[in-house]
Amino acid sequence: MELDGRRELLDRLEQYYDMVPRAGARIEDFGPLTLFVREGQGWPFYARPAHGWSGAVSADDVTRVRVRQRELGIPESFEWVAETTPSLRDAAEATGLVVHEHPLMVLGPEAPTRAVAEVAEGVVLRTLGPGDPVLPSALALPHLAFAEPGTRIGPAGVPELDEAVRGHAGDGSVDRTAARILSGLTCVAAAVEDGRALCAGQHQPVGTVSEIVGVGTLPAARRRGLALAVTAVLVADARSRGVETVFLSAGDEDVARIYARLGFRRVATALIAEPAE
């Protein structure tokens, strides 16, 4: 990709990163950094570089945000793109945060929408409506998937998924997601078998850009091509809404190679900083 085209693409993603949390967050300004504070229940947000900021970020800047995050009782988490804000990594690490790297991958407007891969008999690939009975398992599933990262088959299966659904009952996550589906802010897709999601993920469109997030497979159901198939469903849905640029952050290089089979290409590195465990 030519330098000017890459810069334009990264600028487009920066605008998206700044816009997407605003539907459910309060904004606190810390100069070179913006802290998004969740309004109401739901997964907490993070801090990231202020949109349009072109200067350096210092350790003192990071420390001020971390103090505020502790005051609010929210995770001391920062997310950004390495190539867009290179100074933030040193600043974050100087305060003791650990930085994790993830391949940032884009499926541009020129890439064809690939046909959905075949899956095993009895598995149905589809997007989920706000009242879909599969929605609770689709939302509980990522907690199991990301607790066992990677692509290896793991022990967590249907009994653990059913327990996770019961554990999340009444936390409001289904109602919140249903409202976002109705408003067009979120699309949820799943590979469904016997009334449960074996794999699920989402995309969140803002204008002509959308990010695919939270694609996870039940560990016991891995190595069946479900994540690739669900991602293809999400891409097709995004394109049907007029989205031109679809992107995602892969968990690691192995996962990135899976997404490359759909035509995603690496354009940068997404970074997440958080305290050491």
C-alpha positions in Angstrom: 0.0 0.0 0.0 1.3 3.4 -0.9 2.2 5.8 1.9 -0.5 8.3 1.2 -3.1 5.6 0.9 -2.0 4.0 4.2 -2.1 7.3 6.0 -5.6 8.0 4.7 -6.7 4.6 5.8 -5.3 5.0 9.3 -6.9 8.4 9.6 -10.2 6.8 8.7 -9.7 4.2 11.4 -8.8 6.8 13.9 -12.0 8.7 13.2 -13.9 5.4 13.7 -12.1 4.6 17.0 -13.1 8.0 18.3 -16.7 7.8 17.2 -17.8 4.3 18.1 -17.6 4.5 21.9 -19.5 7.8 22.0 -22.9 6.1 21.7 -22.5 4.8 25.2 -19.8 6.8 26.9 -19.0 10.0 28.7 -15.9 11.8 27.3 -13.2 13.1 29.6 -10.4 15.2 28.0 -6.8 14.7 29.1 -5.1 16.7 26.4 -3.3 14.1 24.2 -5.5 11.4 25.6 -9.3 10.8 25.7 -10.9 8.7 28.4 -14.2 7.0 27.4 -16.3 6.3 30.5 -19.2 3.8 30.2 -22.6 5.3 30.9 -24.7 2.7 32.6 -24.0 -1.0 32.6 -21.8 -2.8 30.1 -18.3 -3.6 29.2 -16.0 -0.8 30.4 -14.3 1.4 27.8 -10.7 2.6 27.8 -8.5 5.6 27.0 -6.9 6.3 23.7 -5.2 9.1 21.8 -7.3 12.2 21.3 -8.6 12.3 17.7 -6.4 14.6 15.7 -3.5 14.8 18.2 -0.2 14.8 16.4 2.2 15.5 19.3 4.0 13.2 21.7 2.3 11.5 24.7 4.3 11.5 27.9 4.3 9.2 30.9 2.8 12.0 33.0 -0.1 12.1 30.5 -0.7 8.4 31.0 -0.3 8.7 34.8 -3.0 11.4 35.0 -5.5 9.1 33.1 -4.6 6.1 35.3 -5.3 8.1 38.4 -8.7 9.0 37.1 -9.4 5.4 36.1 -8.6 4.3 39.6 -10.9 7.0 41.0 -13.7 5.8 38.8 -13.0 2.1 39.6 -12.6 1.2 35.9 -9.8 -0.8 34.2 -6.5 1.0 33.6 -6.7 0.2 29.9 -5.4 2.1 26.9 -5.9 1.2 23.2 -4.2 2.7 20.2 -2.5 2.1 16.8 1.3 1.9 17.0 2.0 3.6 13.7 -0.4 6.5 14.4 0.8 7.3 18.0 4.3 5.8 18.4 5.2 7.7 21.5 2.4 6.2 23.6 4.1 2.8 23.9 7.2 4.1 25.7 4.9 6.4 27.9 2.7 3.5 28.9 5.5 1.2 29.7 7.3 3.9 31.7 4.3 3.9 34.1 4.5 0.1 34.5 1.8 -1.0 32.0 2.3 -4.0 29.9 1.7 -3.6 26.1 0.2 -6.3 24.0 0.4 -6.4 20.2 -2.3 -7.4 17.8 -2.2 -7.5 14.0 -4.5 -4.7 12.6 -6.1 -6.1 9.4 -8.4 -4.5 6.8 -10.6 -5.8 4.1 -10.8 -2.9 1.7 -13.6 -1.9 -0.7 -11.8 -3.6 -3.6 -11.8 -7.1 -1.9 -14.6 -9.4 -3.0 -17.1 -10.7 -0.5 -16.2 -14.4 -0.2 -18.7 -17.1 -0.1 -19.4 -18.5 3.3 -17.5 -21.7 3.9 -19.3 -24.9 4.3 -19.8 -26.1 7.8 -20.9 -29.4 9.3 -24.4 -30.6 8.8 -26.7 -29.3 11.5 -24.8 -26.0 11.9 -26.6 -22.9 10.6 -24.9 -19.6 10.0 -27.0 -16.5 10.4 -27.3 -13.0 11.9 -29.4 -12.7 15.1 -32.3 -10.4 15.6 -33.0 -8.6 18.9 -35.4 -11.3 20.1 -33.5 -14.3 18.9 -33.3 -17.1 21.5 -29.7 -17.8 20.5 -28.6 -14.3 21.5 -27.9 -15.2 25.2 -25.5 -18.0 24.2 -23.9 -15.8 21.5 -23.1 -13.1 24.1 -21.9 -15.6 26.8 -19.7 -17.5 24.4 -16.8 -15.0 24.1 -16.1 -15.2 27.8 -15.4 -18.9 27.4 -13.5 -18.5 24.1 -11.2 -15.7 25.3 -10.5 -17.5 28.6 -8.8 -20.2 26.5 -7.1 -18.1 23.8 -5.6 -19.4 20.6 -6.9 -22.0 18.1 -6.4 -25.2 20.0 -9.4 -27.4 20.9 -10.1 -26.9 24.6 -12.2 -28.6 27.3 -15.0 -25.9 27.6 -18.1 -27.2 25.8 -21.9 -27.1 25.9 -22.3 -27.7 29.6 -19.9 -24.8 30.4 -21.7 -22.6 27.8 -25.1 -23.4 29.4 -23.6 -22.5 32.8 -22.2 -19.2 31.4 -25.6 -18.3 30.0 -27.2 -18.8 33.4 -24.5 -16.8 35.0 -25.1 -13.8 32.7 -28.9 -14.0 33.0 -30.3 -10.8 34.4 -27.1 -8.7 33.8 -28.8 -6.7 31.1 -26.3 -7.7 28.4 -29.0 -9.2 26.1 -31.3 -6.2 26.4 -28.5 -3.8 25.7 -27.3 -5.7 22.7 -30.9 -6.1 21.4 -31.3 -2.3 21.6 -28.0 -1.8 19.7 -29.2 -4.3 17.0 -32.5 -2.4 16.6 -30.7 0.9 16.3 -28.2 -0.4 13.7 -25.2 0.0 15.9 -24.4 -3.7 16.1 -24.8 -6.9 14.1 -24.4 -10.2 15.8 -23.7 -13.4 13.8 -23.4 -16.9 15.0 -22.9 -20.5 13.9 -25.8 -22.2 15.6 -26.3 -25.9 16.5 -29.1 -27.3 18.7 -30.3 -23.9 19.6 -26.9 -22.6 20.9 -24.1 -20.5 19.4 -20.9 -22.5 18.9 -19.2 -19.5 17.4 -20.3 -15.8 17.5 -19.0 -12.4 16.7 -20.2 -8.8 16.0 -19.5 -5.9 13.7 -20.3 -2.2 14.6 -20.8 0.1 11.7 -20.2 3.8 11.8 -20.8 5.3 8.4 -18.8 3.4 5.8 -16.4 1.8 8.3 -17.1 -1.2 10.6 -15.0 -3.2 13.0 -15.4 -6.9 13.5 -15.1 -7.7 17.2 -15.4 -10.5 19.6 -15.3 -13.5 17.2 -14.9 -16.5 19.4 -15.5 -20.2 19.2 -16.5 -22.5 22.0 -13.2 -24.2 22.7 -14.6 -27.7 22.3 -15.9 -26.8 18.8 -12.7 -25.4 17.4 -10.9 -26.5 14.2 -14.2 -26.7 12.3 -13.9 -23.5 10.3 -16.6 -21.8 12.3 -14.8 -18.5 13.0 -14.0 -18.0 9.4 -17.6 -18.7 8.4 -19.0 -16.3 11.0 -16.6 -13.6 9.9 -17.7 -14.1 6.3 -21.3 -13.6 7.4 -20.4 -10.4 9.3 -18.5 -9.1 6.2 -21.5 -9.8 4.0 -23.8 -8.0 6.4 -21.5 -5.0 6.6 -21.3 -4.8 2.8 -25.1 -5.0 2.6 -25.2 -1.8 4.8 -22.9 0.1 2.5 -19.8 -0.4 4.6 -16.7 0.0 2.4 -13.9 -0.6 5.0 -14.1 -3.6 7.3 -11.3 -4.1 9.8 -10.4 -6.2 12.9 -7.6 -6.8 15.3 -6.4 -10.4 15.3 -5.5 -12.1 18.6 -2.1 -13.2 17.3 -0.3 -14.2 14.1 -1.9 -17.6 13.9 -5.4 -16.0 14.0 -4.2 -13.4 11.5 -3.4 -16.1 9.0 -7.0 -17.4 9.3 -8.4 -14.0 8.5 -6.0 -13.6 5.6 -7.9 -16.5 4.0 -10.9 -14.1 3.7 -8.7 -11.4 2.1 -7.9 -9.3 5.2 -4.4 -7.8 5.0 -2.3 -6.4 7.8 -1.9 -2.6 7.7 -0.6 -1.8 11.2 -0.4 -3.0 14.8 -3.1 -2.4 17.4 -1.8 -2.0 20.9 -3.5 -2.6 24.3 -1.8 -1.5 27.5 -2.9 -2.7 30.9 -1.4 -3.4 34.3 0.6 -6.6 34.7 -1.4 -9.5 36.2 
